[in-house]
Amino acid sequence: MNDAILTTHNLTIGYKTSRKTVRCVASDISVSLLAGELVCLLGPNGAGKSTLLRSLAGMQPPIAGEVRLLGENIYKLAPQELAKRLSLVLTEKVDVGMLSAYTLVSLGRYPYTDWWGNLTPQDEAIVHWAIKSVGAVHLAPRQVSELSDGERQKIMIARALAQSPIVMLLDEPTAFLDLPRRVEIMQLLRQLARETNQAILLSTHDLDLALRLADKVWLLATNGILHIGAPEDLVLSGAFADTFKSEGVEFDIASGEFHLHIPYKGEVNVMGESIASVWTIRALKRAGFQVYQSKNDLQTSIEVISNSKQFLWKITNNHNIYTYNSLSEIIKFLNLL
């Protein structure tokens, strides 16, 4: 679990903007990916996450420094040898024509096959294992063009697994997926890191999922500084809030959520202990109200009444009592006060 597989030493990444001009994105990066570890690469748009991934994958030469895979310089490895050690899943959808899902996954064995691409029984077994590992056995006979985005992403991950790599790099693997599919893919990758003992690094904008599932976070700020640590360490150090700080948005260290700056509407006292009270408080905060739960001297208070059949909200304002059946009605009423 603690063996370093991929390491960088004083790595500086960037790209050429003209024949003589080079733009440096980040410098002095010295990091390690460990076996069995799921690492999430986070950062604002334009910080250089994709540039870092391409540099680690051997697709983009660094400005300075080096990347080593099992101790060997990744840029000196033959392409076929590199493909046996490292697999890559990109965001872009590639047109694979009329290929079946099974055939696409089997292409992951190309570093090991002969000139004609013939699969041995061992290759076939690995392809079947890869498809089963991502829970896609039922998708194998279908054409890739017929798959949903989530199903297609599973097949792309299976293809990467079929390469039998020791490192898997993924660029925004949950992009274009709905929330349930994003959760499913992230949990799948965490499970694969544990079961295969691979090092898995993925870039993502799913900050909440990364905080919940990543063993480690690489947090790339727009100033080129790469913060590294357990998700909770980066939250407590303030690096997380500082990196994503922008006008109108702030990270709440208490809840682990991002909040918009909303115009202040007033104060409300909420009474009740049910789950409906929790969502009542959320709705009121979203609308711009400061919420208390034990401040009985406020002008406006809301009692949440719930039973097995319905929810009711009783509002007391200046000794006048009003009853409503939905939170949308309450917000509308409070905005008129």
N, C-alpha and C positions, 0 to 999 in steps of 0.2 A: 504493500500500500504506500510505502514511503520512498520508492525508487523513482528518481527523476528520469523521465523518458525523453522529453524535449526541453532543451535549455537555450537561453539566449545570453550573450555576453556583450554588454555595452552596445546594444543594438540601436541604431538610428534609422528610422523609416521615413519615407517620403517618396516624391516622384518628381520627374522633370516637367517644368512648365514651358521650357524652350530648350534649345540646344545647349545653352550655357547656364541656364537657371534651374536650380533644384529647390523645391519647397520641402523643408523639414517638417514632418508632422509630429514626431515624438523622438526623444533621444535618450541615451543611457538606460535602455531597457535591459535589465538582467532578471529574468524570471525562469521558473521551472514548471513543467507539467508533470504531475505524479501519476503513477499507475493507479487505476481505480478511482480517479478523481473527476468530478464534474465541476468545471469552471465556467462561469458566465462572464463574458466580456461586455461591460456596460459603458455607456457614455452618450452625450448629446449627439445629435446629427452633425456630421462634419468633423467630429473629433478625430477620426482616423481609424475606426474599428475595422473596416473592411481592408484598409491598407495594411494594418497589422496582421490580419488573418492571411492575406495574400503573401506577405513577407514570411510568415511562419510556414506556409505551405510550399515555399520555394517557387512561387509564381512571380514574385516581384523582388528583384535584388535590393538589398538594403543599401542605404547610403554609407553606413559604417557598421562595424560589429559583425557578429555571426550568429547563426542559428544551428544548433547541433541536435541531431536525432540519434540517440544511443551513442553519443560521443563523436559522431561523424558529421562533418559540415554538410548541411542539407543541400547546398548549392553545388556540391561536388559529387553527389549521388547520381547514378544513372537513373533515368526516368522510370524504368521498370523496377529497379530496386527501391526507389522512393515510393512507388505505388504499392509495394508490398508492406510498407511500414506505415504509410499515412494515407488516409482517405479524406475526401473533401465533399461537402454537400453545400451547394450554392443556392442563393435565393432565386436566381433567374430560372424560369421554366424553359427547359430544352425540348424542342420538337423531336420526338422519338418515332414519329410516323405511326405505323401499325403494330409496333412491338407489343407483345403481351407483357404483363407485369413480371412474369417468371423470366422471360428472356432478358428484360432490362436488368433484373437482379443478377442474372448469370453473367452479364457483361463485367460485373465486378471481379470476376475470376481472370480477366484478360492478362494480368501480370504473370499468371502461372501456366497459361495454356500454350499449346504449340502454335506454329505459324497459321494453322487453319482454324484455330480457336476451338478445338475439340475439348469437351469436358470429360474428365476422368470420373469414375464412380465417386472418388473422394471429392472432386469439385462439385458434383451433383449433390452430395451429402451436405456440403457447406452451404450451397445455395438454399437447400430446403431448410437448414438450420437458421439461416439469416431471415428467411421469410417467416418462419415460425416465431422467431425471437421478437419480431415487431408486431405479432398478432395479425398477419396478413395472408394466412393460408387461403382464405376464401377469395382473396383478390388475385391470386397467382394466375389463373387462366384468363382474366379479363384484359382487354386492351388498356394501355395506360391512358389513352385519350378519353376513355370513358370514366376514369376515376375522378372523385372529388379532390379538392386541394389537400385535405387531410389524408385521404387514402394514398394519393400520389406521394406525399411527403414520407409516409411510412415505407413505401417502396424504394424511394431514394435513399433512405437510411439503411434499408436492407441491402441495397446495392453496395453502399459503403462498407457495411459489415462483411459482405461476401469477399471483400479484398483481404480479409483477415489482418487488419492493420493493428498497430499498437497505439496509434493516435488518430482520433477523428476530429476534424475541424468542421464546424457548421456555421454558415453565415445566415443569420436570421431564419432559422428553421421553422419558426412559428408565424412568419409573416403571411398575411392573407388568410389566416385560419380564424375561426370563431373561438370564443373563450373555451368551451369544452374540449375542442381539438387541441388548443394550445396547451392546456393542462395535461392532456393525454400524452402529447409528444414530449413535453418536458419531463413528466414522470417516467416515460419510456427511456429517455436518455439517461436519467439518473439510475434506473434499474440496470441498463446495459453497462454502465461504468462499473457497477458493483459486480455483475455476473461475469463480464469478460475481462475485467481488470485493465481495460483500456483507459487511456487519458482522453477525456472528451472536453473540448473547448468550443463554446458556442457564443456568438454575439446575439444579443436580443434587446428589444425595447420593453419586454415584459418584466418590468422592475419588480413587481410584487411576487411573481413566480420565482424570479432569481433569488430574492431575499429568502424565500421559503425553501428552495430546493438545492441551491448551489452549495458545494463544499467550500468553494472559494470564489471570490469576485475579483476580477481585474477591472478597475474603474478608470477609464481613460478620459481625462478632462480636456477641455478645449485648449488649455495652455500646454498640452503635450506631456503632462505629468501622469504617470500610471500608478494609481494607488492599488495595493494588493493586500488582501486579508480576508478573513471570514466576513460574511455579510454583516453580522452584528457589530464587528469591530469597526467597519467603515461607517456604519451608522453612528456609533457612539463617538467616533473621532471627529464627526462633523464633515468628513470628506464627501459623504453621500449628498447631504443637503447642499454643500457648497458647489458640487459639480453640476447639480441640476437646478441651481437657483436661477430663476429668470423672472422677468417682470410679470407680475400677476399670478405666479405659482410658487409655492413653497412646500418643502417636505416636513411633515409633522413627525418628529422623532417618537412621540408617544404612541401614535397609531400605526406608524410605518406607511402612511399614505400621503399622497400629494393633495394639496388643497388649493383652490382658487381664492384669490382675494375678492371677496364679495362685499358690496356696500352694506354697512351696518344698518339693521332695521329696528332693533330694540331688544328688550330682555323678556324672556318667558320662563316661567317655572313649570316643570313637568312632573306630574305625580303618577306613579305606576311602576311595576317591576316586571311586567310581561315582555315578551319579545316585541310586541307592538310598541312598547315604550321606547325600545332601542331604535326602531325605525322612525318613530315620531321625532326623536331627537335628531336623527340624521336628516330628516326632511326639513326640520326647522333651521338647522345649521346651513344646509344647502341654500335656503331662502335668505340667509343673512342675519338670523336671530342668534343672540347669545343665550344659551340654554343653561338653566340651573335645575337642580333636583331637590333642593332643601332650602330655598329662599322664599318663604311664604309671604313676605311683605311686598312682593312685586305687584304691579297693577294688573298683569295678565298671568293667569295660570291655566294649565291644561291637565285634566285628569283623564288618564287612559283607562277605559273600562273594556275588559275583554272576557269572553266566555267561549264555549265550544262552538257557538253558532255565529257570532258576529263581534265586530269591534265598534266601540263608540268613543267619541271624544267630547268631553264636557269642558267648555271654555268659560272661565269666570273673568270678566273684565269690568272693573269699576262696579262690582257687586251685581252686574248683570250676567245671567247665565245663558249660554247657547250650547246646543248639542248638534254634532255633525257625525256623518257616517263615513267620511273619507278624509284622508290627509290633504288631498287637493282642495277640498272645500275649506279646510282650516287655513291653509296657506293663503287662499284667496281672501278669506275673512280678515286675517291678520294684516295683509297688505293694505286693506282699506282703512285700518285703524289710524 
